[in-house]
Amino acid sequence: MIRVLMDPLVIAAISTAFAIIITIVDSIVNNYGDVEIDINNGKKVLKVKGGSPLLQTLASQGIFVASACGGRGTCGACKVKVLSDVGPYLPTEMPHMSSEDISKNVRLACQVKVKSGIKIELPEELFNIKKYKGVVESLKNVTYDIKELRIKLIEPNEISFKAGQYVQIVIPPYGDIKEHTQRAYSISSVPSDKNHVELLIRLVPNGIVTTYVHNYMKEGDAAELVGPFGEFYMRDTNADMVMVAGGSGMAPIKSIIFDMYERNITNRRVWFFFGARSLRDLYYVELFRDLEKKWPNFHFVPALSDPKPEDNWSGEVGLITNVLDKYLDSMIPKDNVKEGYLCGSPGMISGCIQVFNKYNIKDVYFDKF
């Protein structure tokens, strides 16, 4: 008996080939014609060409549902309540669905194909999301692997958003990438600057969009954005704010902090903990130190988990969760209610939530990436 061992890459290639063939056959055999999408019980009715995923179909009509992965079914962001029978849940949807989602027939818009008339529910704020065209005004390194991208908006030339929200940046085909691709990035600029959008983009190995921004994009290039999206923003309370970020998770926190300062919010104390590995991963230190001098209620605590001897680091050392624990235990006053605001990796967020639970901080808002 001969045993054949297939390389995983070969299997993936064969699966992809079959998927392409199925898509082509489906488009030829199944001509779905024109269909209707009923949104919010007739408030908006779209007449569209059938056969495409709901996510892309809505986008073609100027309605943009959040999708951090660009419609590949991996982020789980494009959840939409579907009131029609569109068939069983797909295996690609199930990892992102809670029992409550399933009971309400929530589906991933990128995985539901519009084959016939369909009824859906969308949050009203989605109708305010737009596609923006602009130009790359500046593109500079803030660390060895994070770029600050500043886009000047042209059409429309103004954007309204809450500090902490994000946009999706759309990049054109390049190299071996044959189609437009979009990914989600938090806005690091302040809402008062309506003519610009600033993003902090960390280079991810083999990342389609991050590779383009770091290796292909240049000042003067055309840029395209969709947004704003997201529920990560400052809640309107009197609670003190304990904020933690790492890497490019700095972006939404920076936007929230400087928006607060601009709006002269003086009834809340703010602590911002920023974790980095070594000095080369740390940035905007002088910016926040300067803000500390001007805003007595603001406190900036950078920490290095693995400083190098040449860093000559005299600040906090250790994992940011340990530094957070230390400050909550003995250095942050306990006389006021506190809220947590977190942006970073799932591991960092999970660790910080454990620390917050230890000190009975229950109102915690976070943005994972």
C-alpha positions in Angstrom: 0.0 0.0 0.0 1.3 3.4 -0.9 0.6 6.2 1.6 0.4 9.7 0.0 1.2 12.7 2.2 0.0 16.0 1.0 1.6 19.3 2.1 -0.8 21.6 3.8 0.0 24.3 1.2 -1.0 21.9 -1.6 -4.2 21.2 0.2 -4.9 24.9 0.6 -4.2 25.5 -3.1 -6.5 22.8 -4.2 -9.2 24.1 -1.8 -8.8 27.6 -3.2 -9.0 26.3 -6.8 -12.2 24.4 -6.0 -13.7 27.5 -4.3 -12.9 29.6 -7.4 -14.5 26.9 -9.7 -17.6 26.8 -7.5 -17.9 30.6 -7.6 -17.6 30.6 -11.4 -20.1 27.8 -11.9 -22.5 29.5 -9.4 -22.3 32.8 -11.3 -23.0 31.0 -14.6 -25.7 28.6 -13.5 -27.4 30.7 -10.9 -28.5 33.9 -12.4 -30.2 35.6 -9.5 -31.3 38.7 -11.4 -32.5 41.8 -9.5 -33.6 41.4 -5.9 -34.7 43.7 -3.1 -33.0 44.4 0.3 -35.6 45.7 2.8 -33.8 47.6 5.6 -35.4 48.3 9.0 -38.9 47.3 8.0 -39.2 49.3 4.8 -37.4 52.4 5.9 -34.9 51.9 3.1 -35.4 49.4 0.2 -32.6 48.7 -2.2 -33.0 47.1 -5.7 -29.7 45.3 -6.4 -28.1 42.6 -8.6 -28.3 39.3 -6.8 -25.4 36.9 -6.3 -22.9 38.8 -4.2 -22.3 38.7 -0.4 -24.5 41.1 1.6 -21.5 43.1 2.8 -20.3 44.0 -0.7 -23.8 44.5 -1.9 -24.6 47.0 0.8 -21.2 48.8 0.2 -22.1 49.1 -3.5 -25.2 51.1 -2.4 -23.2 53.4 -0.1 -24.0 51.5 3.1 -20.9 50.4 4.9 -20.9 47.7 7.6 -17.8 47.4 9.7 -15.4 44.7 8.5 -11.9 44.7 10.0 -10.8 41.8 7.8 -12.2 43.2 4.6 -14.9 40.5 4.2 -12.9 37.3 4.7 -15.0 36.0 7.6 -12.2 36.1 10.1 -12.9 39.2 12.2 -16.6 38.7 13.0 -17.2 42.4 12.9 -19.9 42.6 10.1 -22.8 41.2 12.2 -26.2 42.0 10.8 -29.7 40.9 12.0 -31.3 39.0 9.1 -35.1 38.6 9.2 -35.4 36.3 6.2 -34.4 32.7 5.7 -31.0 32.7 4.1 -30.1 29.2 4.9 -28.1 27.6 7.8 -25.1 29.1 9.5 -21.8 28.5 7.7 -18.8 27.0 9.5 -17.1 30.3 9.0 -19.8 32.1 10.9 -20.1 29.9 14.0 -16.9 30.8 15.8 -18.1 34.4 15.9 -21.7 33.7 17.1 -22.9 33.7 20.7 -26.1 31.9 21.7 -27.8 35.3 21.8 -26.6 36.1 18.3 -28.1 32.8 17.0 -31.4 33.4 18.8 -31.7 36.8 17.1 -30.6 35.4 13.7 -27.6 37.6 13.6 -25.3 36.7 10.6 -22.0 37.7 9.1 -22.8 40.0 6.2 -19.7 38.9 4.3 -20.8 35.2 4.5 -24.5 35.7 3.5 -25.1 35.7 -0.3 -28.0 37.8 -1.6 -29.8 35.3 -3.7 -33.4 36.6 -3.3 -35.3 39.3 -1.5 -34.0 39.7 2.0 -35.0 41.7 5.1 -32.4 43.0 7.5 -32.0 45.4 10.5 -29.2 47.9 10.7 -28.2 50.4 13.3 -29.3 53.9 12.2 -25.8 55.3 12.6 -24.6 53.1 9.8 -26.4 55.4 7.4 -23.9 58.2 8.3 -20.8 56.2 7.4 -19.2 57.4 4.2 -16.4 56.7 1.8 -13.7 59.4 1.8 -11.1 60.2 -0.8 -8.0 62.0 0.2 -4.2 62.4 -0.3 -1.3 61.2 1.9 -0.1 64.5 3.4 2.6 62.9 5.6 4.0 59.5 6.3 6.7 59.1 8.9 8.3 56.6 11.2 7.5 56.9 15.0 9.2 53.6 15.8 11.1 51.1 13.7 7.9 49.3 12.8 5.1 51.9 13.3 4.3 54.6 10.8 2.2 57.7 11.5 0.0 58.2 8.4 -1.8 61.5 8.0 -4.4 61.8 5.3 -5.9 65.1 4.1 -9.5 64.6 3.1 -10.7 65.9 -0.3 -14.1 64.3 -1.1 -15.9 64.9 1.2 -13.4 67.2 2.9 -14.7 66.8 6.4 -15.3 63.9 8.7 -17.2 63.7 12.1 -16.3 61.0 14.6 -16.0 60.3 18.3 -12.5 60.1 19.7 -11.6 56.4 19.9 -13.4 55.3 16.7 -11.8 53.7 13.7 -11.9 53.8 9.9 -11.1 51.2 7.2 -8.3 52.1 4.8 -8.6 50.8 1.3 -5.4 50.1 -0.6 -5.1 49.3 -4.4 -3.7 46.2 -6.0 0.2 45.9 -5.8 2.8 43.2 -6.4 1.0 39.8 -6.2 -2.1 41.4 -4.6 -4.7 41.5 -7.4 -7.6 43.3 -5.8 -8.4 46.2 -3.5 -8.0 45.4 0.2 -9.2 47.1 3.3 -8.4 46.8 7.0 -9.5 48.7 10.1 -7.3 51.2 12.0 -8.1 53.4 14.9 -8.0 57.2 14.4 -5.2 58.9 16.4 -6.1 62.5 15.5 -8.7 64.6 17.3 -12.3 65.1 16.2 -11.8 68.9 16.0 -9.5 68.4 13.0 -12.2 67.5 10.6 -10.1 67.8 7.5 -7.5 65.1 8.4 -7.4 61.5 9.6 -4.2 60.3 11.3 -3.5 56.6 11.7 -0.8 54.6 13.5 0.0 51.5 11.4 2.4 48.8 12.7 4.1 46.6 10.1 2.7 43.1 10.5 4.7 40.3 8.8 2.9 39.4 5.5 0.2 41.9 6.3 -1.3 43.0 3.0 -2.3 46.5 4.0 0.6 47.2 6.5 3.1 46.0 3.9 1.6 48.4 1.3 1.7 51.4 3.8 5.3 50.7 4.9 6.9 49.7 1.6 4.8 51.2 -1.2 2.8 54.2 0.0 4.4 57.6 -0.3 3.4 61.2 0.3 1.2 62.6 -2.4 -0.5 59.3 -3.1 -4.3 59.1 -3.3 -6.0 57.5 -0.3 -9.4 56.1 0.4 -11.1 55.6 3.7 -14.5 54.2 4.9 -16.0 55.1 8.3 -16.2 56.0 11.1 -17.0 52.9 13.0 -16.8 51.6 16.6 -18.1 51.8 20.1 -14.7 52.5 21.8 -15.0 56.1 23.1 -15.1 58.0 26.3 -18.3 57.5 28.3 -19.9 60.6 29.7 -19.5 60.1 33.4 -17.5 61.6 36.3 -15.3 58.5 36.8 -11.6 58.7 36.8 -10.1 57.0 33.7 -7.4 54.3 33.8 -6.1 53.8 30.3 -3.7 51.1 29.0 -2.2 50.6 25.6 0.6 48.9 23.8 2.1 49.3 20.3 -0.2 50.9 17.8 -2.9 50.6 20.4 -1.7 54.1 21.3 -4.0 55.5 18.5 -7.5 55.7 20.0 -6.1 56.5 23.5 -4.2 59.4 22.1 -7.3 60.7 20.3 -9.4 60.4 23.5 -6.8 62.1 25.7 -6.1 65.1 23.5 -9.8 65.5 22.7 -10.5 65.7 26.5 -7.7 68.3 26.9 -9.0 70.4 24.0 -12.6 70.3 25.5 -11.2 71.3 28.9 -12.7 68.3 30.8 -11.4 69.0 34.3 -13.7 66.9 36.4 -11.9 63.6 35.7 -8.4 62.3 36.5 -6.6 60.3 33.8 -3.8 57.8 34.1 -2.3 56.5 30.8 -0.1 53.4 31.1 1.8 52.5 27.9 3.7 49.2 27.7 6.6 48.6 25.3 9.4 46.0 25.2 12.4 48.3 24.9 13.2 51.9 24.2 13.0 51.4 20.4 9.3 50.5 20.9 8.4 53.6 22.8 7.2 56.8 21.1 5.3 60.1 21.7 7.0 60.3 25.2 7.8 64.0 24.9 4.3 64.7 23.6 2.6 63.2 26.7 5.2 64.6 29.1 4.5 68.0 27.7 0.7 67.4 28.2 1.4 66.4 31.8 2.9 69.8 32.5 -0.2 71.6 31.0 -2.9 69.3 32.4 -2.6 68.6 36.2 -5.2 65.8 36.0 -3.3 63.8 33.5 -0.6 61.2 34.4 1.6 59.3 31.8 3.3 56.1 32.9 5.4 54.4 30.2 7.0 51.0 31.1 9.5 48.7 29.5 9.2 45.0 29.9 12.7 44.2 28.6 14.9 47.4 28.5 18.4 47.1 27.0 21.5 48.2 28.8 22.0 50.9 26.2 18.5 52.2 26.8 19.6 53.8 30.1 16.0 53.5 31.2 15.1 55.0 34.6 11.3 54.6 34.3 9.0 51.7 35.3 10.2 48.2 34.4 8.0 45.1 34.0 4.9 43.9 32.2 2.4 46.6 31.9 -0.2 44.6 33.9 2.3 44.4 36.8 2.9 48.1 36.7 -0.8 48.8 36.5 -1.3 46.6 39.6 1.4 48.5 41.5 -0.2 51.9 40.8 -3.7 50.8 41.6 -2.5 49.3 44.8 -0.5 52.2 46.2 -0.2 55.2 43.9 -3.6 56.0 42.4 -6.1 57.6 44.9 -9.0 55.3 45.7 -11.4 58.0 46.5 -13.3 58.0 43.2 -15.0 55.5 40.9 -12.8 54.4 38.0 -13.3 53.2 34.4 -10.9 51.2 32.4 -10.0 51.9 28.7 -7.8 49.4 27.0 -6.4 49.0 23.5 -3.9 46.3 22.5 -3.5 42.6 22.1 -6.1 40.1 23.4 -3.5 38.9 26.0 -2.8 42.4 27.3 -6.5 43.2 27.5 -7.3 39.9 29.4 -4.4 40.5 31.8 -5.5 44.1 32.5 -9.1 43.1 33.1 -7.9 40.6 35.7 -6.1 43.5 37.5 -9.2 45.7 37.2 -11.3 43.0 38.7 -8.9 42.8 41.7 -9.7 46.5 42.4 -13.4 46.2 41.7 -13.2 48.3 38.5 -16.1 46.8 36.6 -16.7 49.4 33.8 -14.0 48.5 31.3 -14.1 49.4 27.6 -11.6 47.9 25.2 -10.5 47.6 21.6 -8.7 44.4 20.6 -6.4 44.1 17.5 
